[in-house]
Amino acid sequence: MKQLEHSVLARRTNQIKKELRQGVKKPYKEVIDVSWGDPHRAGVKPLTFVRQVLAACLYPQLIDSDKLPVDVRQRAQMLLGRCAGGSVGSYTATAGIPKIVQRVSEFITRRDGGVPSNPKNIYISPGSQWALTNIFNILANADASPRTGVLAPVPCHSTTILSIMQQGAMVVPYHLNEEQGWALQVEELQQALESAKGVCNPVALYVINPGNPAGLIQSRKSMQEVIQFVSEKKLFLLADEVYQDCVHGENSKFVSYKRVLKEMGPPLSETVELASFHSASKGFMGECGLRGGYVELVNLDPAVMKYIYTLFSTDACAPILGQIALDLMTHPPQQGDPSYPLYYQETEHIRATLIQNVKKAFEAVNSLPGFSCQPVQGGAFAFPRVHLPPKAIQKAKEEGLKPDTFYCIKLLEEVGVMTSPGAEYGQKEGTYHIRFCIMTTQELMEEFLNRLTNFQIKFMRDFS
């Protein structure tokens, strides 16, 4: 395990917040934190329908009152009827409440254009990351020689890298092509596999689509090439698809790996082993704190599925409120339901704000000296490149910091903005980046971009 670059910034942020509370004078009155992929933290309002159903499930007396819409009360009654003892405080089956698992399966079938989904292959978990770590546990053999390897993208979500290391496996990095919009290229996968020879035994390929922190959305052709590659190399395919609802590019469209795999037909559709992950934390719902995610497993040996059941059983079950959040995400109000007009209004507002934020951020960042940003097609983050002057790089080395961590600390201290350094996620040697969340309110995004602009002009002048 290793310390994250983010922790250095988090400690300094807490110090600055304490100083502000104590009345220490600074050029800003509050810290803007755009380092997290947490919409509610960034001011995005929770969806009314979701919170009303949760409220009725927590306080069932509301079901018998007229304070909530009829469809909210009916949904809460149905969900409580599936809980042991009619309470969200009870345990559930290991894979989740069977009715909710069934409804998640129905959602997957709809999403994938009719490609069937079997509820027996779905496990609800306390967030998708927990499920991903469990699958890494199944794949990795910490005592093997050579050690187990997992191909993972650069840049990559830092928690995933730590999860791989935690299981005793080795990360085999493959670089996304920044100059081509962070494209995933099979040639790069091949090079990564070659580099692992004699070092470790690669057993799996991990992909993030839509990307985090890089906002790519894979084309169907790219996904077909990846599936062909894992089939030829006998690799298990792990598809992190938690940002599937966050699509901003005009010509971009999310298609799941499972759908592409099944549409490729036999023998691939019957032999490639796949784990697909989704979550209630991301997208328009943004219920990060409820901890509700799931994994769907495709083409796994029944004997292996028994071990997966045993492993998932060690945590009893996912929190019921997280399971309910998944049900609401996969079965939102429909036209004709009393809650639909407000639900539609709220989700369209979030969608429009996100698209506007992407446009503003892309234009503003690319207009700044020393910055370049690829188009953000999907996901919740922008990951622009920062072209740091040699003096700034030298100063960072003198202070024992990675150059982009040094930049982020300066940004935090001087204008009160917290972002994440590219060193946290991996990047090509000699390049530097920052990551910031675009799933915020318009007001927060405008304030962030104003502060970033003022800081960057001064920073470039000071270190030129």
N, C-alpha and C positions, 0 to 999 in steps of 0.2 A: 504494500500500500504506500501511497505517497501523498504529500500535502498538496492540495489544489492551489493554483495561483489565486483563485477566487477568495480563499480564506484570508490572504494578506489584505485584500481590499475590504473584506467584510469587517475585519478588526478595525481598520482605519475609519471605515464608515461609522461604526459604533462610537468611536472616539469623537468624531466630528459632530455627530448628533448630540452626544452628551455635552460637548462644548457649546453648541447652539442653545441647548436647554439652560445652560448656566449663564447665558447672556454674552458669551464671547463674540466679538464683532467679526463678521466675515462678509465677503461681497454677495452673499446669498442668505436667504432666511431658512431654506430647507434643502435637504438632499433629494435629488431626483434619482430613483433607482430603476434603471431599465436593463438590469443585468439578468433578471429572472424571466422565465417564460410563464409568468403568473398573471393572467389578465385582471383578476380582481385586485391584486396588489397594485396594478397600474391604473386602477380607476374604472375598469370596465364593470358595469353593473350586472349582478347575477340575473338570470332569466326568471321572470315572475312565476311562470308555470312550474319550474323546477323547485323553487323555494316553497311554493304553496303546497305541492305534493309532499315534500319533505316535512313541512310543518305539520301537516295532517297526520303523517305517519308517526311523528314524534309525539303528537298530542291528539290522539284519536277522537277526543270530544269535538274537534273541529268538523269531523265528518258528519255529525248530526246537526250542525249549525248551518245557517244560510250565509255565512261570511265568506265562503269560498265558492267558486264556480262549480257547477254540477259535475263536469268532467274531471275536475281536480279531485273532488270527493270520491267519485267512482274509481278513479285510478288508485287513490290511497287505500280504499276499501279492498280492492282486488289484491294489491301488494301486501297489505297486512294479513289478508286471508291466507297468503302463502308463507307467512312467517310462523315459526313454532310459537304457540301461545299467543298469536296475534300481536307480537311485540318485536320491534326492531332491535331489542336488546338480547335476542336469542341467537344461538348458533344456527348455522345452516349446513347443508351438505358441503363436502369439500370443494366441489366444482362451482358451488353457488346454488341459490334457490332454483330448483329445476325449471319453474315457469319462466324465470328471467333468462336462464341459459337458453331455453327454447326460443324466447323472443329475440335474443341476440343472434341466434342461428338464423331466424327469419330475416333479420336485418341484413346479415351477410349475404343471404341468397338474393334479396332485392338489390343490394348494392352491386352484386356481381352479375346482374342481368339474367338471373335464373340458375346460375351454377349452384348445385345443391350444397348445403352445409349440414353436417351431422352434429347435433348437440353433444353427443358423446365425445367429440373431439375438442370441446371448448372448456376452458377453465377460467373462471372469474378470479381475479387476484387483487391484492391491495395495491393497485397501480400497475401499469404495464411493466415498469422497471423490475418489480419483484418477480413477475413471471419470467422476464428475460433472464434474470440472474439464476432462476431455477433451471431453465433450459441449458444455460452455460454449465451449471452443476452436473447435469446429465451428460453433457458432451465431453467435459474435461476430465482427464485422469491425472490428478496431481502427482501420482507416483510413477507415471510412465516415463520412459526414456527412449527417444527424446520426448520432451514435453508436448502437450497438446497445443495446437495453434489455432487462432481464430483470425481470419482476415477482417479488418475493420477500416473504415474510410478515414482519410485525413483531409479536412478536419472531421472530428467526431464528437458526439456528446460525451463529456468527460466522465459522467457517472458510469456509462457503459464500459469505458476503458478500465475503470477501477473494478467493475464487476468481473471482467474477464481475468484480471490479475488476481482478484480475491479467490478465484477457483483454482489458482495454481497454473493457469494457462498462459500462453504467450500471445501478445498482440502482434499480428503480421499486418503492418500498415500498407494500404494502397491509396495513392493520391488521386483526389478528384481534380479535374482540369479547370483551374480558375479562369483561364483565358477564354474557355468555351462555356462559361456560365456554370462552372463546377460540375461539368459532365462526368459521369461514370463511364470509363472506357475499359473494355475487356483486355486491351493490351496491358493496361496498368495492373489488372488482376493477375495476368500471366507473369508479369515481372515480379510481383509480390510473392507469388507461389515459388518462383525460381529462387528468390532471396531466402526462402525458408528452408531450402534443402540443406540437410545436415544440421539444422538448428532446432527445428521443431517439426511436429507432424500436424499439418493443417487439417482440420476436420469440418470447419464451417466457414461460411461467408455471411457477414453482417452488413445489411444495407439499410439506409434511412431514406424513406421516400414518403412525403416531401422531406427535404433535408433539414438537418439541425447540426451545426449552425448555418451551413450553406443552404440557401433557399432554392435548391433545384427541385424540379419535378421530372422524374424519368419518363422518357417516351416509351411507347409500347415496344418499339424496335430495340431499344437499349435493354429493356427488361427481358425480352426474348433471348438476347445475346447472353445475359447474365444467367438465365435458366439453362441454356445450352452449356455454358461454361461449368456450372456446378454439377450438371449431369455427367459431363466428361471427366471431371476431376473428382467425382464422388464426394462432394461437399454438401453438408446440411445447410439449407438456406434460411436465414433469420431475417424477416422483413419487418422493420420498425415503421409502422404506418400510422402513428398517432396523430399526425397533422393532416390527415386525409381530407378534412373539411376546410382547411386553410389553403385555398387556391386563388392566386391573385392575377397570374399572367393571362392576358387576353386569349392566347391560343393554347393555354395549359389546361390539362384535364387529368385528374387522378384516376388511375386504374390500379386495382390491387394485383399483387403478385399472384395470388391464388387464381384470379380470373384469367390472367394471361397464361398461367401454367395449364389450366384446364382447357383453354381454347387452343393450345398448341397440340393437344391430342396425344394418344399413346405413341410411343412408350413413355414419353416424358411425364405426361399428366398422371401416370400411375406409379412412377418410380421416384421422382424428385421429392425428397423430404423437405417440408416447409413448416416454419412456425411464423404466424402472422400476429402482430400485436396492435392493440388499439386501446384508447383510454378516454375516460370522462374528464380528464384534467385539461385536455387540449381542445381546440376548436372553439365554437361559440359558447359552449357550456362553461368551460374554464373552471370546473370544480376541482381544483388541484388538491385541496385539503380533505376531500371526502375519500380519496384513495380507492378508486374503482377503475379497473382495467381488465383486459382479457387476452388470452392467447388462443388461437385456433391452430390445431395441429393437423397436418395433411400428409398422408402416405407413410405414417409411422408404423413400425412393426407392433402388433398387439402386445407382444411380450414387453416391449419398451414402454408402452402406454401404462402397463401395470406399475412400473417403477415411477413413472411420472405421477400417477395417482398417489402412491405412497409418499413421494417427496412433497407434493402439494398438501397432503394431509398433515404434515408436521406443523403447519400454521393454522390448523383447524378450519378457518374459512376467511374470506374477505369481509370487511366491515359491511353490514347490511345497508347502511346509508350509501356506501359506494356502489353496491349492487343495484340499489334503487336508481341511483344517478345513471347507471348504464341503461336501465330500462327506459328512462325518460329520454336519454340521448338517442336510443335506437328506435323509439316509438313516440315521437313528439306529437303535439296536437295536429289534427288534420282539418282541412276545410269543412266547415259545418259545426265543428266543436266550439263551445263557448269561449275557450281559451285561445283559439287559433288567431283571431285578429291581433291581439296584443303580442302573442308569441311571434307572429310574422313581423310585426312592426319592430320588435326588439332585435330579432336576429338580422333583419335587413339593415338596421342601423349599425350593428356591429360589423356586418359585412362591408357596408359602404365606408365606415370609418377606417377599417383595415386597408381597403384598397386605396383610400386617400392618403393614409399614413405611408404606405409603400411608395406611392408616387412622390410625395413630399420628401421623404427620406432619400430616395434615389437621386432626385434632382439636387437637393441641398448638399448631400455628401459629395457628389461628383463635381460640384461647383467649388469645393474647397481646395486650397493648395495642399498637396501632399496626400490626397485621398483618391481612391478609385473603388467603385462598387459595382459588382455584377448585378444584373437584374434579379430581383427577388420574385421568383415564380410561385413559391408556396412556403408554408411554414410560418413561424412566428418571429423570425429573426432576420436582421441584416448582418452581413459579415464583411464589411468593407476592408480593403487593404490600406494600411497606413505606411506611407513612404517616409520613414524617419530619417532625419538628417544625421550624418556621421557623429556630430557633437552630442546629439541626444543618445545615440547608441553607446558612445563612450561613457557618458554620464551614468547611464543605467548600469554598465559593467562596474563602474567605480562604487556604485551603491549596492552591488550584489543582486541586481534585479534583471529579469528578462526585459528586453527593450520595450515590448508592448505592455508589460506589467508596469514599468516605469511611467509609460505614457498614461495609462489608466489611473495611476495614483495621482499624477499631476492634474489630470482632468477632474478627479474627485476633489482634491484639495483646493484647487483654484476657482472652480465654478460649481462645485457641488453636484457632480454627475457621476453616478456609478455605472460603469459598463464592465464587460468581461474581456480580458486579454486573449488574443489568439493563441498564446502559448498554452492555454488551458485545454484547447481542442486539437492541437497539432497543426502544423503548417509547414510548407516547403521551406527548407533552410534559406535564411537570408530574406524571408518575407515576414511581415508583421501585420496583425489584424486586430480589430475589436469586434465584439458581438454586442448588439443591443436589440431589445424586444420592440417589435412594431405593433404588437397587440395591446395598444394603450388607448386612452382617450385622445381626441385630436388636440385638446389643450395641452396635455402632457407632452405629446410628440412635438408640438410647436415650441414649447419652452425648452425641451431637450435640444432641439436643432439650433435654437438661438444661442444657447449656452455653448454648444459644441462649436458653432461658427466663431464666436468671439474668442474662445480658447485657442482654436486651431490657428487663427491668424497670428495671435500673440506668440504661440508656441513655435511656429515656423520662423518668426522674426527673431525670437530669443536664441534659437539653436542653429540659425543659418551661419 
